[in-house]
Every structure is written in C-alpha cells, then in structure tokens.
Amino acid sequence: DRFSSAMYDDAVKTLYPCFGYAAPPEDRSAAGKACTEHLKEFADVFLKDKFVAGDKLSIADFKVAPFFFAYEHDMVKEQSFVEVPERIRQFNKDFAQACSAAGMLSQAGGFAIKEILDKGVGPAIITNTEEQAPADPQSGVDENPAGSVQQPCGCGFLF
C-alpha cells in the first residue's frame, strides 16, 4: 500500500522524534518539507472522496488515521516542520465524526497520541557508547548495544 511503501519513512523522520522513539534527522526542515509534499500527493490521489475508498470508512482509513491525526499536532509542526494539507485536516474531522472510537486518539489514560505529544517527550535519548552497560557474561548479550535508543518513558526497551 502507498502509505507503507512510500510514506512510512516520513513518519520515522518526523513523528518518531516527537514521540521520543528516534533521534531526529540531520535536516528536520527537509524531512518536514518532503513529508508535507507526500501528504499532499496522498490527498490528491486517495482522498478524492470523503475517505480513502469512498464515502464510508474502510480499513485503509484506519491505517492512516493515527498518523494523520499525529501530523496535525502543534508539536509536529514546530519540531518537524510538517504542514498538514487542508484535505488531510478535513479527513481528520470526517474520521472523528464517522468513527465512534476516534476519541482514543485524544484520550486514553495518558497513552493516546495527543496525550503523549502534549507531554512534549521530544527527541529520544541516544545512549552514549561510553556509558554502555557491560555485556552479561552469562548470556553473552550486550545489555546496551552501541547506538541503541533508550526510551525517555523509562520502559527500558532498547531499539
């Protein structure tokens, strides 16, 4: 599908740093500009009707909705320089109206997209190779591989 093959890389470069999942790219402005253009292209091709497959929600809408919702957050505009096209904004409104569960994008006990972005988690914490934990001699597994990303939420999951 178009989103997975051509637009997911934009999410990694623009959304992931805002969530603290990855370090930002060297040129955030260029990444934001490319993402903005891809959003416009997606809207021009796939959002000629109210939703991706017409006037009713389809699985394709549920795939893009969380990403489109996140792109509209002020933090993403400010930090990743993404300008959300008006057609994507309208999609977000239409999706919220048509999907009774869309509220979970805004409120989910602190775990919703909006709630996380509102916290301003920001760039991920990149572990310094000098501060690596020693490898576990029993398992032979390095507990903190070089260049891994430690989540600021403290979950301990390493990427």
PATINU-336092 format. One line per field, with one value per residue: x negated, y negated, z negated of N, C-alpha, C, CB in turn; chain; residue number from 1; residue in one letter. Coordinates in nm, 4 decimals. Each point is the difference from the previous one (the first is absolute). Glycine has a CB too. Layout:
// residues N
nx [X, ...]
ny [Y, ...]
nz [Z, ...]
cax [X, ...]
cay [Y, ...]
caz [Z, ...]
cx [X, ...]
cy [Y, ...]
cz [Z, ...]
cbx [X, ...]
cby [Y, ...]
cbz [Z, ...]
mol [A, ...]
seq [NUM, ...]
type [a, ...]
END
This chain:
// residues 159
nx [-0.0827, -0.1273, -0.0789, -0.2225, -0.1391, -0.0334, 0.0204, -0.2081, -0.2220, 0.2037, 0.0073, -0.3155, -0.0060, 0.2391, 0.0504, -0.2810, -0.0597, 0.2914, -0.0564, -0.3048, -0.0208, -0.2870, -0.2148, 0.2122, -0.0888, -0.2714, 0.2723, 0.2319, 0.0163, -0.0077, 0.2181, 0.2090, -0.0277, 0.0645, 0.2627, 0.1237, -0.0235, 0.1444, 0.2576, 0.0385, -0.0080, 0.2271, 0.1973, -0.0336, 0.0852, 0.2256, 0.2047, 0.1785, 0.1780, 0.0123, -0.2486, -0.2417, 0.2782, 0.1564, 0.0949, -0.1694, -0.2477, -0.1710, -0.1446, -0.0756, 0.1151, -0.1724, -0.2764, 0.0367, 0.1331, -0.2843, -0.1206, 0.2230, -0.0267, -0.3019, 0.0394, 0.1726, -0.2544, -0.0307, -0.2139, 0.0165, -0.0400, -0.2548, -0.1721, 0.0552, 0.0257, 0.3204, 0.1144, 0.2406, 0.0302, 0.2240, -0.0088, -0.1111, 0.2260, 0.2240, -0.1195, 0.0394, 0.3055, 0.0599, -0.1272, 0.1765, 0.2692, -0.0638, -0.0987, 0.2558, -0.3322, -0.0372, -0.0125, -0.2666, -0.1233, 0.0419, -0.0431, -0.2253, 0.0154, -0.1999, 0.0615, 0.1169, -0.2294, 0.0690, -0.1688, -0.2682, 0.0209, 0.0664, -0.2944, -0.1285, -0.0799, -0.1500, -0.1436, 0.0637, -0.1575, -0.2055, -0.0651, -0.2430, -0.1004, -0.0492, 0.2759, -0.0840, 0.1470, -0.3009, 0.1312, 0.2064, -0.3332, 0.2972, 0.0160, -0.3118, 0.2090, -0.2192, 0.2195, -0.0630, -0.0045, -0.2031, 0.2768, 0.2042, 0.1931, -0.0515, 0.3307, -0.0795, 0.1834, -0.2855, 0.0603, -0.3245, 0.0859, -0.3329, 0.1431]
ny [0.1178, -0.2330, 0.0646, 0.2046, -0.1612, -0.2986, -0.0341, 0.2003, -0.2230, -0.2205, 0.1619, -0.0064, -0.3181, -0.0778, 0.1947, 0.0759, -0.2898, -0.0080, 0.2725, -0.1052, 0.1924, -0.1634, -0.1923, -0.2132, 0.1443, -0.1340, -0.1397, -0.0100, -0.1491, 0.2659, 0.1402, -0.2314, 0.0145, 0.3063, -0.0296, -0.2163, 0.1891, 0.2459, -0.1732, -0.0825, 0.2963, 0.0945, -0.2176, 0.0733, 0.3047, 0.0122, -0.2669, 0.0482, 0.0472, -0.1530, 0.1859, 0.0442, 0.0664, -0.3157, -0.1732, 0.2348, -0.0729, 0.1541, 0.1340, -0.2902, -0.1387, 0.1817, -0.0865, -0.3062, -0.0133, 0.0048, -0.1815, -0.2190, -0.0334, -0.0750, -0.2263, -0.1689, -0.0135, -0.3291, 0.2347, 0.0107, -0.3134, -0.0070, 0.2311, 0.0113, -0.3262, 0.1741, -0.2705, 0.2318, -0.0498, -0.1834, 0.3175, 0.0576, -0.1888, 0.1754, 0.2743, -0.1134, -0.0559, 0.2848, 0.1534, -0.1461, 0.0852, 0.3129, 0.0799, 0.0298, 0.0004, -0.3400, 0.0115, 0.1800, -0.2834, -0.1262, 0.2261, 0.2565, -0.1309, -0.2699, 0.1319, -0.2778, -0.0015, -0.2132, 0.1264, -0.0050, -0.2979, -0.1095, 0.1061, -0.2083, 0.3535, -0.2175, 0.1669, 0.3008, -0.0708, 0.0281, 0.2245, -0.2151, 0.2689, -0.1217, 0.1631, 0.3291, 0.0954, 0.1310, 0.1431, 0.0964, 0.1211, 0.1364, -0.0847, -0.0315, -0.2822, -0.2551, -0.0283, -0.1959, 0.1434, -0.2474, -0.1837, 0.0742, -0.2383, 0.0218, -0.0073, -0.3094, 0.2625, 0.0808, 0.2267, 0.0332, -0.0452, 0.0107, -0.1280]
nz [0.0000, 0.1670, -0.2970, 0.0609, 0.2310, -0.1214, -0.3287, -0.1642, 0.0708, -0.1208, -0.2698, -0.0272, 0.0172, -0.2096, -0.2366, -0.1075, -0.1076, -0.1346, -0.1637, -0.1101, 0.3000, 0.0424, -0.1188, 0.1254, 0.2659, -0.0738, 0.0702, -0.2864, 0.2831, 0.1614, -0.1817, 0.0552, 0.3110, 0.0139, -0.1709, 0.1901, 0.2487, -0.1369, -0.0802, 0.3009, 0.1054, -0.1982, 0.1023, 0.3042, -0.0425, -0.2132, 0.0071, 0.3212, -0.2725, -0.2465, 0.0372, 0.1671, 0.1294, 0.0614, -0.1748, -0.1849, -0.1903, 0.2307, -0.2269, 0.1278, -0.2641, -0.1897, 0.1561, -0.0504, -0.3001, -0.1307, 0.2299, -0.0132, -0.3156, 0.0216, 0.2202, -0.2180, -0.2300, 0.0229, 0.0057, 0.3181, 0.0365, -0.1809, 0.1233, 0.3148, 0.1138, -0.0133, 0.1814, -0.1271, 0.3434, -0.1330, 0.0548, -0.2994, -0.1298, 0.1354, -0.1108, -0.2916, 0.0447, 0.1115, -0.2440, -0.2127, 0.1476, 0.0263, -0.3022, -0.2373, -0.0063, 0.0784, -0.3299, 0.0593, 0.1442, -0.3047, -0.2119, -0.0229, -0.3498, 0.1352, 0.3105, 0.1783, 0.2149, -0.2130, -0.2311, 0.1651, 0.0933, -0.2953, -0.0875, 0.2287, 0.0492, 0.1663, 0.1562, -0.0772, -0.2544, 0.2896, -0.2570, 0.0062, 0.1761, -0.3059, -0.1006, 0.1186, -0.2704, 0.0118, 0.2475, -0.2291, -0.0557, 0.0490, 0.2993, 0.1054, -0.0720, 0.0389, -0.2746, 0.2608, 0.3474, -0.0042, 0.0061, -0.2733, 0.0494, -0.3434, 0.0926, -0.1068, -0.1097, -0.1678, 0.2639, -0.0711, 0.3308, 0.0706, 0.2714]
cax [0.0827, -0.0740, -0.0514, -0.1125, -0.1123, -0.0554, 0.0188, -0.0379, -0.1298, 0.0291, 0.0421, -0.1201, -0.0819, 0.0711, 0.0791, -0.0767, -0.0742, 0.0939, 0.0422, -0.1175, -0.0335, -0.1214, -0.0645, 0.0447, -0.0949, -0.0892, 0.0699, 0.1418, 0.0774, 0.0142, 0.0886, 0.1353, 0.0441, 0.0290, 0.1217, 0.1113, 0.0280, 0.0581, 0.1375, 0.0791, 0.0152, 0.0929, 0.1339, 0.0415, 0.0262, 0.0837, 0.1090, 0.0895, 0.1284, -0.0103, -0.0989, -0.0882, 0.0731, 0.1322, 0.0702, 0.0062, -0.1298, -0.0560, -0.1200, -0.1042, 0.0161, -0.0473, -0.1460, -0.0607, 0.0582, -0.0875, -0.1111, 0.0518, 0.0350, -0.1249, -0.0603, 0.0693, -0.0358, -0.0897, -0.1393, -0.0548, -0.0244, -0.1081, -0.1278, -0.0316, 0.0284, 0.1001, 0.1194, 0.1042, 0.0920, 0.1392, 0.0782, -0.0295, 0.0710, 0.1409, 0.0082, -0.0021, 0.1326, 0.0967, -0.0277, 0.0452, 0.1461, 0.0515, -0.0501, 0.0326, -0.1183, -0.1058, -0.0382, -0.1189, -0.1164, -0.0188, 0.0025, -0.0107, -0.0699, -0.1395, -0.0668, 0.0480, -0.0965, 0.0018, -0.0518, -0.1454, -0.0596, 0.0210, -0.1032, -0.1229, -0.1091, -0.1119, -0.0979, -0.0385, -0.1289, -0.0925, -0.0990, -0.1392, -0.0746, -0.0862, 0.0823, 0.0633, -0.0081, -0.0811, 0.0739, 0.0303, -0.0892, 0.0775, 0.0743, -0.0790, 0.0766, -0.0298, 0.1246, 0.0186, -0.0818, -0.0358, 0.0955, 0.1384, 0.0796, 0.0684, 0.1225, 0.0057, 0.1071, -0.0580, 0.0447, -0.1185, -0.0062, -0.1064, 0.0172]
cay [-0.1178, -0.1257, -0.0531, 0.0817, 0.0022, -0.1301, -0.1061, 0.0383, -0.0605, -0.1354, 0.0102, 0.0278, -0.1215, -0.1162, 0.0322, 0.0745, -0.0875, -0.0699, 0.0966, 0.0453, 0.1355, -0.0029, -0.1299, -0.0700, 0.0009, -0.1163, -0.1146, 0.0156, -0.0827, 0.0748, 0.1144, -0.0541, -0.0418, 0.1216, 0.0590, -0.0856, 0.0270, 0.1348, -0.0083, -0.0646, 0.0971, 0.1022, -0.0587, -0.0213, 0.1271, 0.0950, -0.0627, -0.0721, 0.0103, -0.0288, 0.0917, 0.0609, 0.0863, -0.0544, -0.0759, 0.0787, 0.0399, 0.1299, 0.0323, -0.0952, -0.1207, 0.0307, 0.0067, -0.1330, -0.0957, -0.0396, -0.0789, -0.1305, -0.0677, -0.0439, -0.1059, -0.1262, -0.0525, -0.1164, 0.0395, 0.0534, -0.1159, -0.0802, 0.0703, 0.0748, -0.0884, 0.0595, -0.0807, 0.0960, -0.0541, -0.0178, 0.1221, 0.0945, -0.0542, 0.0339, 0.1440, 0.0205, -0.0383, 0.0992, 0.1255, -0.0157, 0.0020, 0.1290, 0.1121, -0.0211, 0.0258, -0.0974, -0.0711, 0.0600, -0.0697, -0.1171, 0.0349, 0.1434, 0.0160, -0.0406, 0.0762, -0.0409, -0.0757, -0.1395, -0.0103, 0.0193, -0.1175, -0.1135, 0.0064, -0.0545, 0.0951, -0.0480, 0.0938, 0.1175, -0.0021, 0.0910, 0.0398, -0.0268, 0.1261, 0.0014, 0.0300, 0.1299, 0.1014, 0.1121, 0.1168, 0.1006, 0.1125, 0.1243, 0.0150, -0.0467, -0.1040, -0.1359, -0.0576, -0.1357, -0.0061, -0.1337, -0.0642, 0.0332, -0.1111, 0.0265, -0.0773, -0.0923, 0.0388, 0.0882, 0.1376, 0.0851, 0.0670, -0.0537, 0.0169]
caz [0.0000, 0.0181, -0.1257, -0.0467, 0.0934, 0.0356, -0.0989, -0.1365, -0.0266, -0.0471, -0.1403, -0.0787, -0.0050, -0.0546, -0.1194, -0.1001, -0.0917, -0.0889, -0.1013, -0.0724, 0.0448, 0.0810, 0.0110, 0.1215, 0.1106, 0.0004, 0.0575, -0.0336, 0.0918, 0.1257, -0.0274, -0.0120, 0.1327, 0.0776, -0.0572, 0.0405, 0.1407, 0.0109, -0.0508, 0.1049, 0.1080, -0.0458, 0.0010, 0.1394, 0.0672, -0.0734, -0.0758, 0.0897, -0.0686, -0.1431, -0.0565, 0.0997, 0.0936, 0.0310, -0.1036, -0.1235, -0.0529, 0.0365, -0.0767, 0.0400, -0.0814, -0.1348, 0.0041, 0.0089, -0.0953, -0.1117, 0.0508, 0.0405, -0.1246, -0.0629, 0.0805, -0.0236, -0.1325, 0.0061, -0.0235, 0.1249, 0.0855, -0.0571, -0.0061, 0.1221, 0.1132, 0.0884, 0.0257, 0.0373, 0.1011, -0.0439, 0.0280, -0.1081, -0.1167, 0.0171, -0.0239, -0.1455, -0.0522, 0.0482, -0.0695, -0.1392, -0.0004, 0.0467, -0.0799, -0.1415, -0.0828, 0.0321, -0.1221, -0.0601, 0.0520, -0.0863, -0.1418, -0.0303, -0.1270, 0.0126, 0.1048, 0.1316, 0.0803, -0.0433, -0.1374, 0.0031, 0.0625, -0.0908, -0.1043, 0.0559, -0.0246, 0.0800, 0.0553, -0.0780, -0.0673, 0.0668, -0.0991, 0.0335, -0.0017, -0.1179, -0.1164, 0.0209, -0.1034, 0.0491, 0.0474, -0.1015, 0.0288, 0.0034, 0.1248, 0.1130, 0.0667, -0.0435, -0.0504, 0.0490, 0.1202, 0.0483, 0.0887, -0.0300, -0.0479, -0.1263, -0.0048, -0.1126, -0.0908, -0.1003, 0.0176, 0.0113, 0.1284, 0.0825, 0.1439]
cx [-0.0876, -0.0606, -0.1231, -0.1208, -0.0635, 0.0061, -0.0444, -0.1355, 0.0156, 0.0391, -0.1206, -0.0819, 0.0692, 0.0765, -0.0829, -0.0822, 0.0917, 0.0501, -0.1173, -0.0426, -0.1305, -0.0588, 0.0507, -0.1035, -0.0862, 0.0705, 0.1502, 0.0881, 0.0243, 0.0924, 0.1448, 0.0569, 0.0379, 0.1290, 0.1232, 0.0392, 0.0642, 0.1435, 0.0920, 0.0250, 0.1000, 0.1433, 0.0513, 0.0402, 0.1074, 0.1163, 0.0855, 0.1421, -0.0238, -0.1090, -0.0780, 0.0781, 0.1402, 0.0586, 0.0133, -0.1412, -0.0409, -0.1232, -0.1147, 0.0072, -0.0520, -0.1532, -0.0616, 0.0466, -0.0917, -0.1176, 0.0479, 0.0384, -0.1253, -0.0636, 0.0620, -0.0342, -0.1022, -0.1468, -0.0657, -0.0298, -0.1223, -0.1364, -0.0399, 0.0384, 0.0960, 0.1204, 0.1075, 0.0949, 0.1434, 0.0817, -0.0247, 0.0700, 0.1489, 0.0220, 0.0050, 0.1348, 0.1049, -0.0174, 0.0515, 0.1519, 0.0557, -0.0391, 0.0223, -0.1196, -0.1120, -0.0459, -0.1246, -0.1299, -0.0344, -0.0103, -0.0012, -0.0839, -0.1486, -0.0747, 0.0477, -0.1082, -0.0072, -0.0600, -0.1524, -0.0687, 0.0164, -0.1051, -0.1327, -0.1207, -0.1238, -0.0972, -0.0366, -0.1357, -0.0884, -0.1086, -0.1403, -0.0772, -0.0914, 0.0778, 0.0692, -0.0158, -0.0844, 0.0885, 0.0208, -0.0856, 0.0747, 0.0650, -0.0814, 0.0706, -0.0364, 0.1322, 0.0298, -0.0845, -0.0226, 0.1059, 0.1442, 0.0704, 0.0729, 0.1228, 0.0033, 0.1112, -0.0500, 0.0384, -0.1171, -0.0117, -0.1050, 0.0293, -0.1344]
cy [-0.1248, -0.0503, 0.0772, -0.0114, -0.1369, -0.1049, 0.0356, -0.0594, -0.1449, 0.0009, 0.0237, -0.1278, -0.1170, 0.0299, 0.0681, -0.0901, -0.0734, 0.0908, 0.0465, 0.1395, 0.0061, -0.1403, -0.0682, 0.0103, -0.1264, -0.1252, 0.0186, -0.0795, 0.0721, 0.1192, -0.0466, -0.0424, 0.1202, 0.0651, -0.0792, 0.0282, 0.1376, 0.0034, -0.0616, 0.0974, 0.1085, -0.0527, -0.0162, 0.1293, 0.0829, -0.0616, -0.0887, 0.0032, -0.0306, 0.0835, 0.0677, 0.0804, -0.0511, -0.0766, 0.0739, 0.0389, 0.1378, 0.0238, -0.0964, -0.1283, 0.0216, 0.0089, -0.1394, -0.0959, -0.0356, -0.0869, -0.1407, -0.0824, -0.0573, -0.1150, -0.1359, -0.0624, -0.1129, 0.0379, 0.0487, -0.1141, -0.0772, 0.0695, 0.0686, -0.0743, 0.0599, -0.0944, 0.0949, -0.0641, -0.0040, 0.1272, 0.1063, -0.0460, 0.0344, 0.1497, 0.0274, -0.0335, 0.1045, 0.1335, -0.0064, 0.0068, 0.1390, 0.1178, -0.0265, 0.0208, -0.1017, -0.0784, 0.0565, -0.0591, -0.1201, 0.0331, 0.1509, 0.0184, -0.0337, 0.0676, -0.0349, -0.0806, -0.1445, -0.0159, 0.0130, -0.1212, -0.1239, -0.0038, -0.0561, 0.0875, -0.0402, 0.1072, 0.1123, -0.0208, 0.1029, 0.0342, -0.0239, 0.1303, 0.0083, 0.0382, 0.1356, 0.0889, 0.1150, 0.1151, 0.0974, 0.1229, 0.1331, 0.0214, -0.0374, -0.1101, -0.1346, -0.0654, -0.1377, -0.0191, -0.1427, -0.0532, 0.0349, -0.1221, 0.0428, -0.0893, -0.0894, 0.0352, 0.0947, 0.1453, 0.0957, 0.0715, -0.0674, 0.0288, 0.0284]
cz [0.0000, -0.1309, -0.0462, 0.0914, 0.0229, -0.1104, -0.1414, -0.0385, -0.0479, -0.1470, -0.0901, -0.0183, -0.0696, -0.1288, -0.1081, -0.0917, -0.0985, -0.1117, -0.0865, 0.0391, 0.0772, -0.0032, 0.1273, 0.1108, -0.0063, 0.0508, -0.0208, 0.0951, 0.1325, -0.0179, -0.0098, 0.1337, 0.0862, -0.0493, 0.0430, 0.1449, 0.0184, -0.0526, 0.1054, 0.1151, -0.0382, 0.0079, 0.1430, 0.0694, -0.0709, -0.0768, 0.0898, -0.0534, -0.1471, -0.0672, 0.1118, 0.1044, 0.0322, -0.1170, -0.1323, -0.0420, 0.0507, -0.0860, 0.0335, -0.0826, -0.1411, -0.0048, -0.0039, -0.1085, -0.1172, 0.0439, 0.0367, -0.1224, -0.0658, 0.0778, -0.0292, -0.1362, 0.0145, -0.0165, 0.1292, 0.0971, -0.0487, 0.0076, 0.1300, 0.1270, 0.1028, 0.0083, 0.0527, 0.1017, -0.0527, 0.0228, -0.1066, -0.1278, 0.0071, -0.0204, -0.1502, -0.0630, 0.0384, -0.0728, -0.1438, -0.0089, 0.0344, -0.0887, -0.1484, -0.0922, 0.0227, -0.1224, -0.0653, 0.0563, -0.0889, -0.1476, -0.0179, -0.1260, 0.0058, 0.1142, 0.1409, 0.0722, -0.0481, -0.1390, -0.0030, 0.0609, -0.0871, -0.1108, 0.0494, -0.0259, 0.0778, 0.0414, -0.0963, -0.0648, 0.0682, -0.1009, 0.0532, -0.0125, -0.1212, -0.1256, 0.0120, -0.1222, 0.0535, 0.0477, -0.1144, 0.0301, 0.0088, 0.1368, 0.1227, 0.0772, -0.0590, -0.0381, 0.0576, 0.1257, 0.0466, 0.0951, -0.0286, -0.0556, -0.1260, -0.0060, -0.1227, -0.0991, -0.1070, 0.0156, 0.0157, 0.1313, 0.0852, 0.1463, 0.0621]
cbx [0.1820, 0.1527, 0.2313, 0.1627, 0.1090, 0.0645, 0.1870, 0.1313, -0.1034, 0.0726, 0.2236, -0.0035, -0.1072, 0.0192, 0.1997, -0.0093, -0.1724, 0.0687, 0.1835, 0.0680, 0.2415, 0.0878, -0.2068, 0.1324, 0.1603, -0.1934, -0.1842, -0.0621, -0.0959, -0.2294, -0.1867, -0.0560, -0.1472, -0.2466, -0.1324, -0.0761, -0.1930, -0.2296, -0.0869, -0.0965, -0.2353, -0.1773, -0.0519, -0.1521, -0.2356, -0.2005, -0.1416, -0.1474, 0.0885, 0.2430, 0.1460, -0.1801, -0.1305, 0.0357, 0.1224, 0.2298, 0.0435, 0.0878, 0.0719, 0.0055, 0.1988, 0.2152, 0.0152, -0.0171, 0.2201, 0.0648, -0.1121, 0.0829, 0.1972, -0.0350, -0.0480, 0.1835, 0.0455, 0.1851, 0.0585, 0.1281, 0.2460, 0.1682, 0.0445, 0.0311, -0.2242, -0.0771, -0.1368, -0.0162, -0.1497, -0.0166, -0.0108, -0.2240, -0.1679, 0.0272, -0.1253, -0.2448, -0.0630, 0.0021, -0.2028, -0.2021, -0.0022, -0.0091, -0.1722, 0.2313, 0.0597, 0.0947, 0.2375, 0.1315, 0.0594, 0.1225, 0.1243, 0.0212, 0.1649, 0.0039, -0.0275, 0.2385, 0.0451, 0.2026, 0.2160, 0.0323, 0.0456, 0.2452, 0.1135, 0.0958, 0.1661, 0.0247, -0.0881, 0.1332, 0.1025, 0.0481, 0.1585, 0.0162, 0.0094, -0.1435, 0.0343, -0.0430, 0.2264, -0.1842, -0.0946, 0.2393, -0.1824, 0.0424, 0.2055, -0.1021, 0.1877, -0.2069, -0.0350, 0.0470, 0.0868, -0.2427, -0.1754, -0.0619, 0.0265, -0.2170, 0.1173, -0.0915, 0.1638, 0.0010, 0.2086, 0.0111, 0.2418, -0.1651, 0.1991]
cby [0.1254, -0.0568, -0.0726, 0.1568, 0.1926, 0.0533, -0.0741, 0.2126, 0.1503, -0.0642, 0.0900, 0.2374, 0.0761, -0.0830, 0.0210, 0.1881, -0.0281, -0.1445, 0.0739, -0.1445, 0.0486, 0.1845, 0.0824, -0.1579, 0.1362, 0.1534, -0.0351, 0.0356, -0.2047, -0.0720, 0.1187, -0.0748, -0.2018, 0.0354, 0.0841, -0.1768, -0.1469, 0.0983, -0.0216, -0.2246, -0.0456, 0.0968, -0.1197, -0.1955, -0.0027, 0.1365, 0.0063, 0.0562, 0.1726, -0.0580, 0.0378, 0.0097, 0.1904, 0.1879, -0.1110, 0.0878, -0.1388, -0.0173, 0.2415, 0.0951, -0.0638, 0.1226, 0.2136, 0.0363, 0.0912, 0.2105, 0.2099, 0.0989, 0.1542, 0.2321, 0.1680, 0.0842, 0.2261, -0.1383, 0.0614, 0.2153, -0.0147, -0.1024, 0.0324, 0.2077, -0.0962, 0.2364, -0.2125, 0.1121, 0.0881, -0.2455, -0.0499, 0.0585, -0.1881, -0.1924, 0.0462, -0.0520, -0.2442, -0.1132, 0.0371, -0.1401, -0.2424, -0.0922, 0.0507, 0.0723, 0.2409, -0.0186, -0.0534, 0.2097, 0.0747, -0.1285, -0.2114, 0.0600, 0.1733, -0.0399, 0.1810, -0.0022, 0.1493, -0.0382, 0.0953, 0.2481, 0.0999, 0.0107, 0.2005, -0.2236, 0.1830, -0.2108, -0.1864, 0.1459, -0.0738, -0.0977, 0.1712, -0.2413, 0.0071, -0.1745, -0.2446, -0.0200, -0.0662, -0.0658, -0.0288, -0.0869, -0.1241, -0.0229, -0.0461, 0.2252, 0.1604, -0.0165, 0.1289, -0.0854, 0.2228, 0.0557, 0.0002, 0.2397, -0.0910, 0.0645, 0.1814, -0.1764, -0.0306, -0.1909, -0.0853, 0.0280, 0.0663, 0.0300, -0.1530]
cbz [-0.1203, 0.1892, -0.0614, -0.1023, 0.1081, 0.2289, 0.1381, 0.0252, 0.1738, 0.2307, 0.0720, 0.0863, 0.2092, 0.2315, 0.1458, 0.1603, 0.1780, 0.1916, 0.1532, -0.1858, 0.0084, 0.1492, -0.1257, -0.1413, 0.1429, 0.0349, 0.1727, -0.2394, -0.1077, 0.0685, -0.1210, -0.2285, -0.0175, 0.0397, -0.1971, -0.1624, 0.0639, -0.0243, -0.2362, -0.0634, 0.0731, -0.1520, -0.2148, 0.0086, 0.0805, -0.0177, -0.2065, 0.1947, 0.1664, -0.0011, -0.2016, -0.1732, -0.0887, 0.1574, 0.1810, 0.0606, -0.2029, 0.2388, -0.0063, 0.2320, 0.1366, -0.0443, 0.1294, 0.2423, 0.0633, -0.1139, 0.0855, 0.2160, -0.0306, -0.0883, 0.1768, 0.1460, -0.1052, -0.0905, -0.2369, -0.0330, 0.0519, -0.1517, -0.2385, -0.1293, -0.0347, -0.0595, 0.0499, -0.2274, 0.1817, 0.0516, 0.2461, 0.1048, -0.0160, 0.1597, 0.2151, -0.0012, 0.0155, 0.2247, 0.1453, -0.0498, 0.0645, 0.2279, 0.1763, 0.0508, 0.0050, 0.2291, -0.0328, -0.0344, 0.2341, 0.1678, -0.0504, 0.2460, -0.0534, -0.2413, -0.1650, -0.0847, 0.1977, 0.1406, -0.0866, 0.0183, 0.2238, 0.0492, -0.0967, -0.0293, -0.0398, -0.1155, 0.1356, 0.1532, -0.2216, 0.2326, -0.0918, -0.0794, 0.2492, 0.1067, -0.0316, 0.2449, -0.0969, -0.1577, 0.2309, -0.0322, -0.1152, -0.2462, -0.1272, 0.0153, 0.0465, 0.1500, -0.2072, -0.2348, 0.0636, -0.0256, 0.1679, -0.0435, 0.2341, -0.1170, 0.1240, 0.1498, 0.1836, -0.1498, 0.1046, -0.2393, -0.0149, -0.1872, 0.0020]
mol [A, A, A, A, A, A, A, A, A, A, A, A, A, A, A, A, A, A, A, A, A, A, A, A, A, A, A, A, A, A, A, A, A, A, A, A, A, A, A, A, A, A, A, A, A, A, A, A, A, A, A, A, A, A, A, A, A, A, A, A, A, A, A, A, A, A, A, A, A, A, A, A, A, A, A, A, A, A, A, A, A, A, A, A, A, A, A, A, A, A, A, A, A, A, A, A, A, A, A, A, A, A, A, A, A, A, A, A, A, A, A, A, A, A, A, A, A, A, A, A, A, A, A, A, A, A, A, A, A, A, A, A, A, A, A, A, A, A, A, A, A, A, A, A, A, A, A, A, A, A, A, A, A, A, A, A, A, A, A]
seq [1, 2, 3, 4, 5, 6, 7, 8, 9, 10, 11, 12, 13, 14, 15, 16, 17, 18, 19, 20, 21, 22, 23, 24, 25, 26, 27, 28, 29, 30, 31, 32, 33, 34, 35, 36, 37, 38, 39, 40, 41, 42, 43, 44, 45, 46, 47, 48, 49, 50, 51, 52, 53, 54, 55, 56, 57, 58, 59, 60, 61, 62, 63, 64, 65, 66, 67, 68, 69, 70, 71, 72, 73, 74, 75, 76, 77, 78, 79, 80, 81, 82, 83, 84, 85, 86, 87, 88, 89, 90, 91, 92, 93, 94, 95, 96, 97, 98, 99, 100, 101, 102, 103, 104, 105, 106, 107, 108, 109, 110, 111, 112, 113, 114, 115, 116, 117, 118, 119, 120, 121, 122, 123, 124, 125, 126, 127, 128, 129, 130, 131, 132, 133, 134, 135, 136, 137, 138, 139, 140, 141, 142, 143, 144, 145, 146, 147, 148, 149, 150, 151, 152, 153, 154, 155, 156, 157, 158, 159]
type [d, r, f, s, s, a, m, y, d, d, a, v, k, t, l, y, p, c, f, g, y, a, a, p, p, e, d, r, s, a, a, g, k, a, c, t, e, h, l, k, e, f, a, d, v, f, l, k, d, k, f, v, a, g, d, k, l, s, i, a, d, f, k, v, a, p, f, f, f, a, y, e, h, d, m, v, k, e, q, s, f, v, e, v, p, e, r, i, r, q, f, n, k, d, f, a, q, a, c, s, a, a, g, m, l, s, q, a, g, g, f, a, i, k, e, i, l, d, k, g, v, g, p, a, i, i, t, n, t, e, e, q, a, p, a, d, p, q, s, g, v, d, e, n, p, a, g, s, v, q, q, p, c, g, c, g, f, l, f]
END
